[in-house]
Amino acid sequence: MNSRAFRRGAVAVAAFSASAIVLAGCAGSGGGTPSSDDNGEVTLTLATFNDFGYTDELLAEFTEETGIKVVHNKAATSNDARANFFQKLGKSGLADVEAVEIDWFAEMMQYADLLAPADDSLKGRWLDWKEAAATDGDGNLVAYGTDIGPQGICYRADLFEAAGLPTDREAVGELFPTWDAFFDVADQYKEATGKPFIDSANAVLQGIMNQIEYTYEEPDGAIIATDNPDVREAYDTVVDRAVPIAAYAGQWSEDWFASLASGEFATMLCPGWMLGVIEGNAPDTTGWDIADAFPGGGGNWGGSYLVVPANGDNVEAASQLAAWLTSPETQLKAFENAGTFPSQVEALDSDELAAATNAYFNDAPTGEILTNRANAITVAPYKGPKYFQFHDALQNAVTRVFDGLEDKETAWDNWVTEVSAF
C-alpha cells in the first residue's frame, strides 16, 4: 500500500446530490421499516467521536433535503467508540450510522457480513487505497470513507517568539526535516523556557509508527510486533527523546483539553482533523498556526469511515445519510468546520479545497498545506486485525515510563508479555 496515497481512481466521479441517491442493494440487508414519530418523520441516530465536522447546521441541511431527522451522539474518544461498537455489533444498541477509526478498521472488517453494503454506484468516489480497505472479499463496499489525516506541525507562534525561535510558518517549516531535528529544537525550547515543547509523548509514537509500513502484523497474519526492530527503535526514540519534552503521556484527558488554551506546550503533530479539536477547545486563544512540515517527510494519522449495521431498523435511510455525509460537497463543508481532510477524489481536486484558509490559525492556507502534506505521504502502514490492541498496549508502556511507574526496559518487557497474550 505504500506510495499510493494520492493515486487517483480510474472511475470518473459524477456530481452528487442527496436527492439523487439510488439505494438499490439494501433489500435483504436486515433493515426493517424506518422508525418514525407520530408525524411520520424518520429519525436516524449517528454515532461519532472527537470532531468529524458534523455540526448541527450541517445535519440540518440533510434534514431539509430529505425530511429525515438526525440525532448525533459523540463519544469522547475513539477508544470509547470502539468498546461500544464491538460490544453491540450484530446484537442491538448501535446507532443507525456508526463511525469507525482507521486503527481498528481492519479488526471491524472481520465482521463485514454484519454491515449493510453501500450501493455499487458509489464505488470509485474515494482514493483507491481508502476504498480498497473498505471492500470485502466478495467485492462489497461496506464502509463510507470520511477523511484522511495528512499531518503538519501546529505551533504557538507567541510561545516560539518568547523562546527565541522563528515564528513565520515557512521558517518554522524548515526547522523539522527529521525527527532528530525536531527533538533538538524541542530541547532548545525546553532549555529556554523550562516548559514542555509538545503535548504528548504518545502522539510522537503515533507519528513515527505511521511512517513504518509493517509494524505489528504482516498481511499473511504473521505477528512481528516484538521482533520488529523498527518498533523497538520507535519505542526507544519516544522514551529517550519525546518523554522528556512532552507535557502529557497521552491525549484526550480533561487536563489535556484544558491545556490547548493554557500555553502549557508549544507544538502538536497536526492531522487536519486536529485543527477543529484545537479551535473547539481553545476558541479564544490566539497564536496558533500550522507549518507545512512533518519530521521525516510525511505521515497519515487517522481517517475514519462510516458504516451501517445490517440489522438496524433504518438501513435504507441510514445508507442515504452515510452517502450524503461522505459526498464531495459535504466533505468540503466538514473540512471547513473541523479541518477533516477529504478522501473523495472530486473534493481533493476542487478549487475550493486548494483555496481554503483558516482564520483561527493565522489565516493559514490550510487547503494548500494539507494537500502538500498528503502528497508527502509515501507509506500507508499495514494495520491488521490486532493493530489496535498491540498499539494501545505499547502506548500504555510509554505512559508507565512517563509516569515513573516503570523504567524503559521493564515497560518494554511487560509489553512483550502482553502481546503474547493477545
URTA-V803999 format. One record per residue. RES is the residue in one small letter. PSI is psi in degrees with one decimal (* if undefined). OMEGA is omega in whole degrees, 0 to 359 (999 if undefined). Layout:
BEGIN
RES,PSI,OMEGA
RES,PSI,OMEGA
END
This chain:
BEGIN
m,-7.4,183
n,156.5,178
s,20.4,180
r,11.2,193
a,-34.2,183
f,29.7,172
r,126.3,185
r,144.7,174
g,158.0,184
a,-13.4,184
v,129.2,179
a,146.9,183
v,120.7,180
a,157.5,176
a,145.0,188
f,141.1,172
s,130.7,181
a,-33.8,182
s,-13.0,183
a,4.8,181
i,131.1,174
v,117.6,187
l,49.1,173
a,158.2,177
g,-2.2,180
c,-20.5,180
a,138.5,179
g,6.2,183
s,-2.0,178
g,-6.2,180
g,142.5,178
g,-161.3,177
t,129.3,182
p,137.2,178
s,148.6,181
s,161.3,178
d,-170.2,184
d,-20.0,179
n,4.7,180
g,12.5,181
e,132.0,179
v,138.3,175
t,125.7,178
l,152.5,172
t,138.6,180
l,125.9,181
a,120.3,177
t,-167.1,178
f,164.8,183
n,-124.6,182
d,106.1,179
f,-4.0,184
g,11.3,181
y,79.0,181
t,165.9,176
d,-37.5,181
e,-39.0,179
l,-45.5,179
l,-29.5,176
a,-29.8,176
e,-40.8,178
f,-42.3,179
t,-41.9,180
e,-38.3,182
e,-32.8,191
t,-19.4,186
g,6.2,182
i,123.3,178
k,153.6,179
v,126.7,173
v,119.3,186
h,119.0,176
n,128.9,186
k,118.1,174
a,155.2,183
a,-37.1,184
t,164.1,174
s,-37.0,179
n,-43.3,179
d,-42.3,180
a,-40.8,180
r,-46.8,181
a,-44.2,180
n,-41.3,184
f,-51.2,184
f,-22.7,176
q,-32.0,189
k,-11.6,183
l,129.3,181
g,-3.0,179
k,-113.8,178
s,161.5,174
g,-8.6,176
l,158.8,175
a,164.8,177
d,-35.7,176
v,126.6,183
e,139.7,174
a,140.2,180
v,131.2,183
e,150.2,188
i,-32.8,183
d,-19.8,175
w,18.1,180
f,-43.6,179
a,-35.2,176
e,-42.6,179
m,-36.2,184
m,-14.6,174
q,-18.5,183
y,33.0,184
a,-26.1,181
d,-11.9,178
l,6.1,181
l,147.6,178
a,124.0,179
p,147.7,173
a,159.1,178
d,141.9,181
d,-25.1,181
s,-16.4,181
l,-13.8,183
k,141.5,180
g,-4.3,181
r,-29.0,188
w,165.7,168
l,144.2,189
d,-42.3,181
w,-31.4,179
k,-43.1,181
e,-38.2,181
a,-38.2,180
a,-23.6,183
a,11.8,181
t,125.0,183
d,-179.7,184
g,-18.8,178
d,5.4,179
g,8.2,179
n,132.3,172
l,111.6,189
v,5.4,179
a,151.5,184
y,113.4,182
g,132.8,176
t,-91.3,185
d,174.0,163
i,170.6,189
g,55.7,175
p,141.0,190
q,136.8,166
g,-165.1,176
i,114.7,172
c,140.2,183
y,155.3,176
r,106.5,183
a,-35.7,180
d,-37.7,179
l,-34.3,175
f,-44.3,180
e,-42.9,180
a,-25.9,181
a,2.5,180
g,18.6,178
l,157.2,177
p,154.3,182
t,-22.4,177
d,134.7,188
r,-29.8,177
e,-41.1,179
a,-39.0,178
v,-39.6,180
g,-27.7,180
e,-8.3,182
l,-21.1,194
f,55.3,179
p,-28.5,182
t,167.4,176
w,-38.3,178
d,-41.4,178
a,-40.6,179
f,-46.7,182
f,-32.6,177
d,-43.1,176
v,-39.6,179
a,-43.0,179
d,-39.4,178
q,-43.6,180
y,-45.5,182
k,-38.2,179
e,-36.0,182
a,-31.0,188
t,-22.4,185
g,9.7,184
k,160.0,176
p,150.5,180
f,-39.8,184
i,160.0,186
d,-41.9,194
s,133.8,176
a,-39.3,182
n,-20.3,172
a,-37.7,177
v,-41.8,177
l,-44.1,179
q,-44.2,181
g,-41.8,180
i,-44.5,182
m,-29.2,179
n,-2.6,175
q,8.0,180
i,126.3,185
e,-45.8,179
y,120.0,184
t,-71.0,187
y,-27.4,183
e,157.5,172
e,160.3,184
p,-26.2,179
d,5.4,178
g,-5.2,180
a,134.2,177
i,116.8,183
i,5.6,191
a,-57.4,189
t,-14.6,180
d,-1.1,185
n,114.4,181
p,-26.9,178
d,-37.7,178
v,-43.8,179
r,-40.8,179
e,-41.0,178
a,-45.3,179
y,-47.3,180
d,-42.5,180
t,-45.1,182
v,-45.6,182
v,-42.4,185
d,-34.8,189
r,-31.4,181
a,-39.7,181
v,-43.8,182
p,-19.4,184
i,14.6,182
a,146.9,178
a,-33.7,183
y,160.8,172
a,-46.4,183
g,179.4,182
q,173.9,168
w,4.0,173
s,165.0,178
e,-40.6,179
d,-39.2,179
w,-46.0,178
f,-44.6,181
a,-32.5,185
s,-13.3,177
l,-22.6,179
a,-18.3,191
s,-15.5,183
g,22.3,181
e,-25.9,178
f,167.9,190
a,-19.5,184
t,162.1,172
m,147.4,167
l,125.8,195
c,92.9,162
p,160.0,185
g,-40.0,184
w,-19.0,180
m,-22.8,180
l,-42.6,179
g,-33.6,178
v,-45.0,181
i,-52.7,183
e,-38.9,182
g,-27.6,182
n,-5.7,176
a,56.9,189
p,-25.4,183
d,5.8,181
t,133.8,177
t,156.0,176
g,-18.2,180
w,139.4,177
d,173.1,178
i,132.9,181
a,145.7,178
d,72.9,184
a,154.2,171
f,132.7,182
p,131.2,178
g,3.3,176
g,-81.5,182
g,166.4,178
g,144.6,178
n,124.2,179
w,110.9,175
g,-158.1,191
g,124.1,189
s,-176.3,178
y,158.3,167
l,141.2,177
v,157.0,179
v,110.5,177
p,132.7,186
a,-20.9,182
n,16.7,179
g,165.3,180
d,-11.6,188
n,44.2,189
v,-44.9,182
e,-48.1,180
a,-37.1,179
a,-39.5,177
s,-37.0,177
q,-42.2,179
l,-45.1,181
a,-41.0,179
a,-38.9,180
w,-43.3,182
l,-24.0,182
t,13.3,176
s,159.9,179
p,-45.3,182
e,-43.6,182
t,-35.0,177
q,-37.0,177
l,-36.9,178
k,-39.4,177
a,-37.2,177
f,-42.7,178
e,-36.2,183
n,-39.3,190
a,2.7,180
g,10.2,180
t,111.5,191
f,129.9,189
p,152.3,174
s,-0.3,179
q,132.1,183
v,-46.1,182
e,-39.1,178
a,-40.2,181
l,-29.2,181
d,2.8,188
s,147.8,174
d,-30.6,180
e,-43.4,179
l,-44.7,182
a,-32.7,184
a,0.3,187
a,136.1,174
t,165.4,181
n,110.6,184
a,-37.8,183
y,-39.0,181
f,51.3,174
n,39.3,180
d,32.6,180
a,141.2,176
p,73.9,189
t,-33.0,177
g,-46.9,179
e,-45.7,183
i,-48.7,183
l,-29.4,173
t,-43.1,176
n,-41.8,180
r,-36.9,178
a,-41.0,179
n,-17.8,179
a,-8.4,181
i,124.2,178
t,-8.1,182
v,129.9,170
a,99.2,188
p,140.8,174
y,125.7,180
k,101.0,183
g,-176.7,184
p,-25.0,182
k,9.7,182
y,-48.6,185
f,-46.6,182
q,-45.6,181
f,-44.6,184
h,-40.7,178
d,-40.4,179
a,-37.1,178
l,-38.5,175
q,-38.5,178
n,-35.2,177
a,-44.1,177
v,-40.5,180
t,-40.1,180
r,-36.3,176
v,-45.5,180
f,-41.6,182
d,-1.9,179
g,15.7,182
l,-28.6,179
e,152.6,173
d,175.0,188
k,-46.8,184
e,-37.5,179
t,-42.6,180
a,-40.9,178
w,-47.2,181
d,-38.1,178
n,-35.0,175
w,-42.3,178
v,-41.9,179
t,-41.5,179
e,-44.1,182
v,-40.2,181
s,-18.8,181
a,-12.6,182
f,*,999
END
